[in-house]
Amino acid sequence: MFRIPESIAELGRERIKRFPVEGFVYGEGPQKPELMLIGEAPGEFEAIDGIPFIGRAGKELMKSLDSIGLTRDDVYITSTVRSRPYKWGEKRERDGTMTKRKYNRPPTTKEILAHAPVLDYEIANIEPKLIVALGNFGLQRLLGKNAKVTELHGQLLERPIRFLPDLDSTTFEWTDKVYRIVPTFHPAAVFYRPSHRPNLDADWLKIGQFLEDLRNE
């Protein structure tokens, strides 16, 4: 199993410590896997347990993997940001009282930049056959803001990807290497837009076929 060095993890913690985030979740899976999955950021359960995709969205992701004959152990799972971005909000309890609690929120551009060296290290050292971008955050981290899952889902893209050239940089550059990438919807998308499920299921069948083709190259 591949695990980033503690020096890279500590760099990630240090670079993001001034932002409202919590926890740090390591990527999980083998080196040189067939698939590398890149999500958005950890949620509440992931931040507590330190394991990627173990909540409700994780169960959906496992169903998708199972549909093409894979398990969690076969793939490398990671995310664009490795700490849970949160915001404070209020929740009404059963007795009518209001309590403050943390809610998930999307990561900001600065938070994505903060953890860019962590993901760059993983991609460079894991060498996956195929990268699956789960949702717009994973996709746009790789291919830029103009890339949209609704337009590109289920397509096999062969392109350079974005990386942070140095720790002081605030802009990404493009790799010389070309990667194979398939965008699809984040597994949580079906909770908010059930209409995405047919496309999500079809995308995963395509991913399975792409893998089969790669095995036969």
C-alpha positions as CSV (number, residue, x, y, z in Angstrom):
1,M,0.0,0.0,0.0
2,F,1.2,3.5,-0.9
3,R,1.4,6.2,1.8
4,I,2.8,9.7,1.3
5,P,5.9,10.5,3.4
6,E,5.3,12.3,6.7
7,S,7.2,15.2,5.4
8,I,4.6,15.7,2.6
9,A,1.7,15.3,5.1
10,E,3.3,17.8,7.5
11,L,3.7,20.2,4.6
12,G,0.1,19.9,3.8
13,R,-0.9,20.5,7.4
14,E,1.3,23.5,7.7
15,R,0.1,25.1,4.5
16,I,-3.6,24.9,5.4
17,K,-3.5,25.5,9.1
18,R,-4.7,29.2,8.9
19,F,-7.9,28.1,7.1
20,P,-11.2,26.9,8.7
21,V,-10.5,23.2,8.2
22,E,-10.0,20.2,10.4
23,G,-8.3,16.8,10.3
24,F,-6.0,15.4,7.6
25,V,-6.9,12.4,5.5
26,Y,-4.2,10.3,3.8
27,G,-4.8,8.8,0.4
28,E,-5.4,5.1,0.5
29,G,-4.5,2.3,-1.9
30,P,-1.8,0.5,-3.8
31,Q,1.0,2.0,-5.8
32,K,0.6,1.8,-9.6
33,P,-3.1,0.9,-9.4
34,E,-5.4,0.7,-12.4
35,L,-7.5,3.5,-11.1
36,M,-6.8,6.6,-9.0
37,L,-9.9,8.4,-7.8
38,I,-9.8,12.1,-7.0
39,G,-12.6,13.6,-5.0
40,E,-13.3,17.0,-3.4
41,A,-12.5,17.0,0.3
42,P,-13.1,14.9,3.4
43,G,-16.4,15.2,5.2
44,E,-17.2,14.9,8.9
45,F,-16.7,11.1,9.1
46,E,-13.6,11.1,7.0
47,A,-12.0,13.9,9.1
48,I,-12.7,11.9,12.3
49,D,-11.6,8.5,11.1
50,G,-8.8,9.6,8.7
51,I,-10.1,7.3,5.9
52,P,-11.3,8.6,2.6
53,F,-14.9,8.0,1.4
54,I,-16.3,6.2,4.4
55,G,-19.6,8.1,4.7
56,R,-22.8,8.0,2.7
57,A,-21.0,9.1,-0.5
58,G,-18.4,6.4,0.1
59,K,-21.1,3.7,0.1
60,E,-22.2,4.9,-3.3
61,L,-18.6,4.9,-4.6
62,M,-18.2,1.3,-3.5
63,K,-21.3,0.3,-5.4
64,S,-19.8,2.0,-8.5
65,L,-16.5,0.1,-8.1
66,D,-18.4,-3.2,-7.5
67,S,-20.3,-2.6,-10.8
68,I,-17.0,-3.0,-12.7
69,G,-15.6,-5.8,-10.5
70,L,-13.3,-3.7,-8.3
71,T,-13.1,-3.0,-4.5
72,R,-11.6,-0.3,-2.4
73,D,-8.4,-2.4,-2.1
74,D,-7.9,-2.3,-5.9
75,V,-7.8,1.5,-6.3
76,Y,-6.1,4.5,-4.9
77,I,-8.6,7.0,-3.4
78,T,-7.6,10.6,-2.6
79,S,-9.0,14.1,-2.8
80,T,-8.2,17.7,-3.9
81,V,-8.1,19.0,-0.3
82,R,-7.1,16.6,2.5
83,S,-8.7,18.4,5.4
84,R,-12.4,19.0,6.0
85,P,-13.5,22.5,5.1
86,Y,-16.3,23.6,7.4
87,K,-18.5,26.5,8.3
88,W,-20.4,27.2,11.5
89,G,-24.2,27.0,11.4
90,E,-27.1,26.5,13.8
91,K,-29.3,23.4,14.2
92,R,-32.6,23.3,16.0
93,E,-32.8,20.5,18.5
94,R,-35.9,18.5,19.3
95,D,-36.6,20.6,22.4
96,G,-36.5,23.7,20.3
97,T,-33.1,25.0,21.4
98,M,-30.6,26.1,18.9
99,T,-27.1,24.7,18.9
100,K,-24.0,25.6,16.9
101,R,-22.4,22.9,14.7
102,K,-20.0,22.6,11.9
103,Y,-21.2,22.0,8.4
104,N,-19.3,20.8,5.3
105,R,-18.6,23.5,2.6
106,P,-16.7,23.5,-0.7
107,P,-12.9,24.1,-0.5
108,T,-11.7,27.6,-1.6
109,T,-9.1,28.2,-4.3
110,K,-6.5,29.1,-1.6
111,E,-7.2,25.8,0.2
112,I,-6.8,23.9,-3.0
113,L,-3.5,25.6,-3.6
114,A,-2.4,24.8,-0.1
115,H,-2.8,21.1,-0.6
116,A,-1.7,21.0,-4.2
117,P,1.8,19.7,-3.4
118,V,0.2,16.7,-1.6
119,L,-1.9,15.6,-4.6
120,D,1.0,16.4,-7.0
121,Y,3.3,14.1,-5.1
122,E,0.7,11.3,-5.2
123,I,0.0,11.6,-8.9
124,A,3.8,11.6,-9.7
125,N,4.6,8.6,-7.5
126,I,1.5,6.4,-7.8
127,E,1.5,6.3,-11.7
128,P,-2.1,5.1,-12.2
129,K,-3.2,3.8,-15.5
130,L,-6.4,5.9,-15.4
131,I,-7.5,8.8,-13.2
132,V,-11.2,9.2,-12.4
133,A,-12.1,12.7,-11.4
134,L,-15.1,12.6,-9.1
135,G,-17.0,15.9,-9.6
136,N,-16.0,19.3,-10.7
137,F,-13.5,20.0,-7.9
138,G,-11.4,16.9,-8.8
139,L,-11.8,17.6,-12.5
140,Q,-11.0,21.3,-12.4
141,R,-8.0,20.7,-10.2
142,L,-6.6,18.6,-13.0
143,L,-7.8,20.4,-16.1
144,G,-8.8,24.0,-15.1
145,K,-11.9,26.0,-14.5
146,N,-13.3,25.5,-18.0
147,A,-13.7,21.8,-17.5
148,K,-17.2,20.8,-16.5
149,V,-18.4,17.3,-15.5
150,T,-21.8,17.9,-17.1
151,E,-20.0,18.3,-20.5
152,L,-17.2,15.8,-20.2
153,H,-18.5,12.9,-18.0
154,G,-17.8,9.5,-19.3
155,Q,-15.2,10.6,-21.9
156,L,-11.7,9.3,-22.0
157,L,-9.4,12.4,-22.0
158,E,-5.7,12.3,-22.8
159,R,-4.2,15.6,-21.7
160,P,-1.6,17.2,-19.5
161,I,-2.8,18.1,-16.0
162,R,-2.1,21.1,-13.7
163,F,0.5,21.1,-11.0
164,L,2.0,23.7,-8.7
165,P,5.5,24.5,-9.9
166,D,6.8,25.7,-6.5
167,L,5.6,26.2,-3.0
168,D,5.4,30.0,-3.4
169,S,3.4,29.9,-6.6
170,T,-0.3,30.9,-6.7
171,T,-0.9,29.6,-10.2
172,F,-0.8,26.2,-11.7
173,E,1.3,25.1,-14.7
174,W,0.8,22.2,-17.1
175,T,2.7,18.9,-16.9
176,D,4.8,17.7,-19.9
177,K,3.3,14.2,-19.4
178,V,-0.1,13.3,-20.8
179,Y,-2.5,11.5,-18.4
180,R,-5.6,9.5,-19.1
181,I,-8.6,11.0,-17.2
182,V,-12.3,10.1,-17.1
183,P,-14.6,12.7,-15.4
184,T,-17.7,11.5,-13.7
185,F,-20.2,12.9,-11.2
186,H,-19.3,12.9,-7.5
187,P,-21.0,10.0,-5.8
188,A,-22.9,12.4,-3.5
189,A,-24.4,14.1,-6.6
190,V,-27.2,11.4,-6.7
191,F,-28.4,12.5,-3.3
192,Y,-29.1,16.0,-4.5
193,R,-30.0,15.3,-8.1
194,P,-31.3,11.7,-8.5
195,S,-31.5,12.5,-12.3
196,H,-27.7,12.1,-12.4
197,R,-27.8,8.4,-11.5
198,P,-28.3,6.9,-15.0
199,N,-25.4,9.0,-16.3
200,L,-23.3,8.0,-13.3
201,D,-24.0,4.3,-13.7
202,A,-23.3,4.5,-17.5
203,D,-20.0,6.4,-16.8
204,W,-18.8,3.6,-14.6
205,L,-19.6,1.0,-17.2
206,K,-17.5,3.0,-19.6
207,I,-14.7,3.2,-17.1
208,G,-14.8,-0.5,-16.8
209,Q,-14.5,-0.8,-20.6
210,F,-11.6,1.7,-20.7
211,L,-9.7,-0.4,-18.2
212,E,-10.3,-3.6,-20.1
213,D,-9.0,-1.9,-23.2
214,L,-5.9,-0.7,-21.3
215,R,-5.3,-4.2,-20.1
216,N,-5.2,-5.5,-23.6
217,E,-2.8,-2.8,-24.9
